[in-house]
Amino acid sequence: MNDVGFVVAVKNIGNTLKQMWEFCCNAWNIITDPTQILIGAMDLTYWILLITAMVCLILTMAGCKKTKNGATISIIIYTILQCIASVLV
């Protein structure tokens, strides 16, 4: 049996177990403290809803009547999400 191959295999198994442990620790941190996910989601929704509201306002000014409620709904959803985030974070 080749001793070098055995040592390499043991090191690979050790690295794999170390990475699995780090993954489990990170997953546990996310489960016990979901504020980081919430903050990231709020940052993302801010831009999505802001762009949606701007496009709806531009289309409304251009004469499209179907987008009139889009800007209002987008701003209302953003406000509700911000209120929920401020309570949870």
N, C-alpha and C positions, 0 to 999 in steps of 0.2 A: 504494500500500500504506500502511496506517495504521501509523505508527511507534509510537503508544501501545499498540496491540494487540500489536505485536511485542515490546515491552518487557515487557508483562504476561505474555505467553506464555513468554518467557525466564525471568522470575522464577518462574513456576509450575513450569517444568521444573527450575530450580535447587532450589526447595523440595522437589520430589518426589525428586530425586536425593539431597538431604541427608537426608530421612527414610528413604530406602532404605538409605543408608550407616549411619545410626544403628541401624536394624533389624538389619542384618547384624552390626554390632559387638556389639549386645546378644545376638543369637543365638550368636555366637562365644563370648561370655563365659559363657553358660549351658552351652554344650557343653564348654568347657574347665574350668569350675568348677561342677559340678552340686550343690554343697552347699546352695545357696539353695533349689533345688527340693526337695531332700531334707528340709531343715528345715521348709519349709512343709507338705510332705506329712506329716511326723511330727506337727506341731501339729494338723493336721486329723484324722489317725487317732486321736490321743489322745482327742479329744472324741467321735468316732464310737464307738470301742470302749468308752469309759467309759459313755456313755449306753446302749449295747447291754448291757453287763454289769449296769448298774443295773436296766434293764427286766427282764432275765432273772431277776435276784435277786428283784425284786418279784413277778413272775409265779410264781416257784418258791415263795415264801412264801405266795402266794395259793392254792397247791395244784395248779398246772399242772406236770405231771411232765415234759413235753417240753422245757421250758426249763432244766432242771437243768444240762445240759452247756453251754448257751449262754454263761453267765457265765464258766465255766472256760475255754472255748475263746477267748472274747474277751480275757480277761486274759493267756492264754498267747500269743496272736498279738501283743498289745500289747508284752509283754515281749520277744519275739523281735525285733520291729521296733525297739524301743529299743536292743537290743544291736547290731543291724546298723547303726543310725544312729550309735551311739557309736564304732563301729570306723571307719566311713567319714568321719565329720565330725571 
